[in-house]
Amino acid sequence: MAKLFATSSTRRHLAFAGAALLAASALAGCVAQQPRPPAERVVVRPAPPPPRVEYQPPPPNERAVWDPGRWSLNGREYVWVGGHYIERPNVAMRWEPGHCVQQGGGWAWVEGRWY
């Protein structure tokens, strides 16, 4: 009798673990694919300076994508934020770097995004 109880208990645990693993793997793809709502853009009057020329070191791994440096407004003036590598969420995705666009008589920053 004790052997039968252990076997059915083990089966229940394995079935529960399998169902949890299946649900987690199904949800993992959904979470990474959720689009972010667009953020409100802040428009500033002075145009950013021209981008700096940067040295791009070799990628640290095959999933690394170069995000080029950019000018960021710290409230009073533009400051340079150097380029760096970011990791690709999956091999099929491409990176669109952030950039400034003219808007409403000034300039607005558009965040980089994966597509």
C-alpha positions in Angstrom: 0.0 0.0 0.0 2.8 2.4 0.8 4.5 1.8 -2.5 1.2 2.6 -4.4 0.8 5.9 -2.5 4.3 7.0 -3.3 3.8 6.2 -7.0 0.6 8.1 -7.3 2.1 11.1 -5.3 5.1 11.1 -7.6 2.9 11.0 -10.7 0.9 14.0 -9.4 4.1 16.0 -8.7 5.4 15.2 -12.2 2.1 16.1 -13.8 2.0 19.4 -11.9 5.7 20.2 -12.7 5.1 19.4 -16.4 2.0 21.6 -16.5 3.9 24.5 -14.8 6.8 24.2 -17.2 4.5 24.2 -20.2 2.6 27.3 -19.0 5.8 29.1 -18.2 7.3 28.4 -21.6 4.1 29.5 -23.4 4.0 32.8 -21.4 7.7 33.5 -21.9 7.2 34.3 -25.5 4.2 36.5 -24.8 5.9 38.7 -22.2 8.9 39.5 -24.5 6.6 40.5 -27.4 4.4 43.0 -25.6 4.7 46.4 -27.2 5.3 49.4 -24.9 2.9 52.3 -24.9 4.4 55.3 -26.6 5.9 57.8 -24.1 5.0 61.5 -24.3 7.7 63.3 -26.1 9.4 66.4 -24.6 10.1 69.0 -27.2 13.2 71.3 -26.7 14.2 74.4 -28.7 17.9 74.0 -29.3 18.9 71.4 -31.8 21.4 68.7 -30.6 25.0 69.0 -31.7 26.2 66.7 -34.5 26.9 63.1 -33.3 30.5 62.4 -32.2 32.6 59.8 -34.1 33.0 56.8 -31.8 35.3 53.8 -31.7 33.1 50.6 -31.9 34.9 47.7 -30.2 34.3 44.2 -31.3 31.0 42.7 -30.0 31.3 40.6 -26.8 29.1 37.9 -28.2 26.9 37.1 -31.2 23.7 38.5 -29.7 25.3 41.9 -29.0 24.1 44.8 -31.1 25.8 48.2 -31.1 23.6 51.1 -29.8 25.4 54.3 -31.0 26.2 57.2 -28.7 23.8 60.2 -28.6 23.3 63.6 -27.1 21.1 63.7 -24.1 19.6 66.9 -22.6 20.2 67.0 -18.8 17.9 70.0 -18.2 20.4 72.7 -19.1 22.7 71.4 -21.8 23.3 68.5 -24.1 25.7 65.8 -22.7 27.2 63.0 -24.7 26.1 59.4 -23.8 28.6 57.0 -25.3 27.6 54.0 -27.5 27.4 50.6 -26.0 26.4 47.0 -26.8 22.9 45.7 -25.9 21.8 42.1 -26.1 19.3 41.1 -28.8 16.1 39.5 -27.2 16.1 37.0 -30.0 17.9 36.4 -33.3 15.1 37.6 -35.5 14.8 41.1 -33.9 16.5 44.2 -35.2 17.5 47.3 -33.3 16.3 50.8 -34.3 18.6 53.3 -32.4 17.0 56.3 -30.7 17.1 59.5 -32.6 15.9 63.2 -32.6 13.1 64.4 -34.8 11.9 67.9 -35.5 8.5 68.4 -33.9 6.5 71.5 -33.1 9.2 74.1 -33.7 11.8 72.1 -31.7 13.4 68.7 -31.3 12.1 65.6 -29.6 13.8 62.3 -28.7 12.4 59.0 -30.0 13.5 56.0 -27.9 15.3 53.2 -29.6 13.2 50.0 -30.1 13.3 46.4 -31.1 11.2 45.3 -34.1 
